[in-house]
Amino acid sequence: MWVEADDRFELAAPAPLNLVCFRHRGGDDLNRAILDALNASGDLYLTHTVLDERYTLRLCVGQTRTEEEHVAAAWARIRRAAEGLTV
């Protein structure tokens, strides 16, 4: 999985279906900043939760016409957002 292949991120829970819970290893403030930047961009929309007392990002892939290229583009956008932020 792409999240596991990027040392900056970690899975926060198993992803057996269409909801992926993950977080940047940089901490809660950075994860909040990533979420805010992505949601403000209009490129994609993530939600969040708290798992094990840590702020966690959630990406839901649920539209019937979604293809791998769409998910890959979303992941690339998430990674770019993380690169451009410092907290």
Number of C-alpha atoms within 10 A of each C-alpha: 6 11 17 11 9 11 9 14 17 17 18 19 13 10 11 7 9 11 14 19 22 24 24 24 13 13 13 18 13 18 23 18 16 25 23 15 19 20 14 11 12 8 12 15 16 14 13 16 13 12 13 9 8 13 20 25 23 18 18 14 14 10 8 6 6 10 10 8 9 12 14 12 13 17 15 13 16 18 17 13 17 21 11 9 12 10 10
